[in-house]
Amino acid sequence: MNKETGSLNRETIDRVETALVSMRDDTLATSYGPSVARRDHVFVRVWTTSGAFGLGEASPLPHFTGEVGDEIKRTIDHALAPSIQGLNPFDITKIETALHRRLPHHTTAKAAIITAVYDLVGRLLDLPVYRLLGGKLRDKVEIATGVGIDTTSATLTEVEQLVARGVGTVKLKIGSDPKRDIAIVRAVRERFPELKLRADANQGYTPKVAVAVLREIEDCDLQYVEQPVAADDLVGLQAVAAATSVRIAVDESLYSLKNAMGLISLRAADVFVIKLIKTSGIRQARAIMELAQASHIPCVVVSPYEGQLGMAADIHVAAASPNCTWAVELGLGDRVEEDPCEGLSFHRGYVEVPMGPGLGITLSQDVFAP
């Protein structure tokens, strides 16, 4: 054992800092409700006894995991952080086990910590995170962005602006009004015949209505329709998937390996949507994606309105995953304002995979300052 390896083996987690940061972060109007202009993000910094650190971000979606910003901060500060003190950051499985034993659920909080640990390990080794995941398969990742529920005219205008900026994949939010949804999808497809198109109902339909809507848009060449029915209605998902040629993607139904196994066994999904805040972080997300690959199910990584730090984790995961070849939903890098992080490079529909150590992201302002 050389001196450097010995020092890495002796690295231990010393402390975990958190910061609650309110950011301008326009969300999309969906079947859950109208858009929101500001959101609280939680930033995490995991320190070792040697003075090394890694960064993570929690971008909460309460209607997915039940967590909100100030709760995430308290959960990390008072419950999760103490459970990993003294552990070696290279023992990621042990860290995940400690977090799970300390508290069930709280997947967004755990994901932020695990992201910070991966960033820390990458910095200690002077390697980008994608190297820790087996290496990157692409130098840049195609990005997709979404359009919220609105009138046909407003939707067409927004899609036109996105296409002008180089976006080649757009996801339309649907699920509130079947007639409106059919009209919107058909209007966008007619205006933009070459555009790669997705739609997301956010659990807005019953199985009967979902089948009727999907049959009306089968000829619109959609990549998939996401979560057409309630997350826990796996029989309904199965029925919808069997009744239409449109691929069915699952998001709210997929949080864990157990969920993935159930969906695969029922043949209730054709596409898996991966959000790190649902899976408790990078390692479990990768496990789900590998199971999906074995079952010939493509995966799409989707950002829950993250800033550059959270998006960087998504990019590393997508770049290193063989069954994640479709566009990653990140927006264009400018939806989130007042972001204290920087390092991503966006170019007309693509984002470069960061090459620096860890996630390749730096803090432009110290949000952890007292």
Helices and strands as residue ranges (DSSP letters): H 3-9, E 13-25, E 38-48, E 53-58, H 62-65, H 69-75, I 76-80, H 81-84, H 92-102, H 107-125, H 129-132, E 140-147, H 152-164, E 169-173, H 178-191, E 196-200, H 207-216, G 218-220, E 222-226, H 234-243, E 248-250, H 257-266, E 271-274, H 276-279, H 282-294, E 299-301, H 308-319, E 328-329, E 336-337, E 341-342, E 346-347, E 350-352, E 362-363
